[in-house]
Amino acid sequence: MENSQQTTVHVAMVTTTGMGHLLSLVEFAERLVHQYHNFEVTIIVPDDGSPMKYQRQLLQGLPKSISSIFLPPVSFDDLPEQVRIETRIVLSLVRSLPALKDSLKVLVESTRLVAVVVDLFGIDAIDVFEEFGLTPYIFFPSNAMLLQLIFHLPKLDEMFSCEYRDLPEPIKLPGCVPFHGSDIAAPAQDKKNVGYQSVIQLCRRYPLAAGIIVNSFMHLEQDAFKALMEDELGLPKVYPVGPLIQTSSRNEVNESNNCLRWLDEQPHGSVVYVCFGSGGTISHEQMNELALGLEMSGKRFLWVVKSPVEKATNASYFGVESVEDPFHFLPDGFLERTKGVGVVVPSWAPQIEILRHGSTGGFLTHCGWNSTLEAIVHGVPLIAWPLYAEQKMNAVLLADDLKVAIRVKENENGVVGREDIAKFVEGLIDGEEGQLLRNKMRKLKDAAKMVLSPDGSSTKSLAKVTEIWKNQET
C-alpha cells in the first residue's frame, strides 16, 4: 500500500432510501472532510427501485474526497402494495447486503478503511461489517429524545401490553420532557403488526454499535444527552455533532427567484412560510382548510403546495412527484383573492434562502428534523404541524420543552380547522406569544452557532470520533 493511502483515512457511509436521510448524511460527510483534510468518504446507496435522479445529482456535486457507490436495484414484487415505508426502507438495505459486501471488499483492499457509518435504519448491516473487522457506527439524523426512545422501547414493550396510544399517563424518558403514547411514530403503534416486531428488533441491535453520531447539540437537549452518556448504562458512546444543515439549497435557486424577489418586497418578519417538507402530504379537505385559514389570517404567506393525498401523510417520501397540478386543488378564487398577500409555489422552494430572509417571521412546518434544525439555525419561530415518523415527538420537544413553537390541534376528524389556523398564524406573526417564541429561538440560534465554533461542544465531539478513527488499526 502506498504511503499516501496510509495517511489518508477512509470512512464508508451507508445510507437507506429517502432523500431526508441522505441529505443529513451528506452534510456529515462534508463536515468531516472539510474539517479533517486527511479523511475520505465513500457513500453507499441502496436502490429500492424508486427514482434516484435527485440522489445522483446530489452526490455528483460533492467534493472529490467524497465518492459514491449505487448498489443494484432490489425487487419488492413479493411485498403487499400497502407495506409500511419503514419496512421498505429496512428491506432495501437487507436485500442489498450481498452487493454491499462486495463494495466493502473493494474498499478494504484499496483504501485504509477504518470505520463504517450507517444511518438509523441500517443496523442490520452490522454483521457484514464484522466480517471485515470494521467498527460500526450509527449516524442518527434526529434528536436525543428519539434516541432515548429507541433504547427504552424494548423495555416499554415488556411493561405495557396495550398500544402506546392507549396509555393513560404520559411517558417520561431520562432527561426528556414527558410525551403521550400517541406521539410515538405509527410503526410502533400496532403491536400485532409484523412491522412492530421489526422495530423492536432494530432497537435491540442499537447497543451493538461502537458509537452513535447524533445530529443535535448539547445546548438543545442537554439533559437527554447527559442521561445517554452515563457510563453505567453500558450504551454506545454518543457524539452530538449538530446542527448539520445545508448552507444553501442544492436545487437551482434561479427557478424560484420569483418567491425570493417577492420576499425582498415584504416588511421585516411579516411572512409565514408554509412547507411540509420533501415527503409530507395532506388531504384535500385539510388543504382547503389550510388555504382558507391563511386567507382568513390576513397575514402574508409563502406556501409550498403539493397535490393532496387522502390517506398517506408521507406519500412524497421517496421523491415520487405528483403528475397533477397542485393548484387545481386550491379553493375556487383563492389565488385571486390572496394575490399580493401570499405567494403559492408548486412542489419545491429554496427553503434555506427563505428561512434566512429577513422578511420571514415564522415557519409552519411538519417538524421534520432537518427543517427543525434549519429553523433553529436561522432563528425562525414555528407552528408545529407534525405528520408522520418521529415528527410528533419533535413537536413535543419544540412546543413543550424548548418553547419555540405553537402546536396545532386536530379536531375529532383529524383536521385542523381554518379558524384555528388563522389564530395560530396571527399569534405567531403579531401576537405576544409569537414574540416570546421568537426571543427563545434567537437564543437557540446563538447557541447553534456557538457549538460549531472551534471550541464548541459539537466541534469537540466530532474531534473525539475522528481521533478514534485515525488510531484505528486496519
C-alpha positions, 0 to 999 in steps of 0.5 A: 500500500502506498504511503499516501493511502496510509495517511489518508483515512477512509470512512464508508457511509451507508445510507437507506432510501429517502432523500431526508436521510441522505441529505443529513448524511451528506452534510456529515460527510462534508463536515468531516472532510472539510474539517479533517483534510486527511479523511475520505468518504465513500457513500453507499446507496441502496436502490429500492427501485424508486427514482434516484435522479435527485440522489445522483445529482446530489452526490455528483456535486460533492467534493472529490474526497467524497465518492459514491457507490449505487448498489443494484436495484432490489425487487419488492414484487413479493411485498403487499402494495400497502407495506409500511415505508419503514419496512421498505426502507429496512428491506432495501438495505437487507436485500442489498447486503450481498452487493454491499459486501462486495463494495466493502471488499473493494474498499478494504483492499484499496483504501485504509478503511477504518470505520463504517457509518450507517444511518438509523435504519441500517443496523442490520448491516452490522454483521457484514461489517464484522466480517471485515473487522470494521467498527460500526457506527450509527449516524442518527439524523434526529434528536436525543429524545428519539434516541432515548426512545429507541433504547427504552422501547424494548423495555416499554414493550415488556411493561405495557401490553396495550398500544402506546396510544392507549396509555393513560399517563404520559411517558417520561424518558431520562432527561426528556420532557414527558410525551403521550403514547400517541406521539410515538411514530405509527410503526410502533403503534400496532403491536400485532403488526409484523412491522412492530416486531421489526422495530423492536428488533432494530432497537435491540441491535442499537447497543451493538454499535461502537458509537452513535453520531447524533445530529443535535447539540448539547445546548438543545437537549442537554439533559437527554444527552447527559442521561445517554452518556452515563457510563453505567448504562453500558450504551454506545458512546454518543457524539452530538455533532449538530446542527448539520444543515445545508448552507444553501439549497442544492436545487437551482435557486434561479427557478424560484427567484420569483418567491425570493424577489417577492420576499425582498418586497415584504416588511421585516418578519411579516411572512409565514412560510408554509412547507411540509417538507420533501415527503409530507402530504395532506388531504384535500379537505385539510388543504382547503382548510389550510388555504382558507385559514391563511386567507382568513389570517390576513397575514402574508404567506409563502406556501409550498403546495403539493397535490393532496393525498387522502390517506398517506401523510408521507406519500412524497417520501421517496421523491415520487412527484405528483403528475397533477397540478397542485393548484387545481386543488386550491379553493375556487378564487383563492389565488385571486383573492390572496394575490399580493398577500401570499405567494403559492409555489408548486412542489419545491422552494429554496427553503434555506434562502427563505428561512434566512430572509429577513422578511420571514417571521415564522415557519409552519412546518411538519417538524421534520428534523432537518427543517427543525434544525434549519429553523433553529439555525436561522432563528425562525419561530414555528407552528408545529404541524407534525405528520408522520415518523418521529415528527410528533415527538419533535413537536413535543420537544419544540412546543413543550420543552424548548418553547419555540413553537405553537402546536396545532390541534386536530379536531375529532376528524383529524383536521385542523380547522381554518379558524384555528389556523388563522389564530395560530398564524396571527399569534405567531406573526403579531401576537405576544406569544409569537414574540416570546417564541421568537426571543427563545429561538434567537437564543437557540440560534446563538447557541447553534452557532456557538457549538460549531465554533472551534471550541464548541461542544459539537466541534469537540465531539466530532474531534473525539470520533475522528481521533478514534478513527485515525488510531484505528488499526486496519 
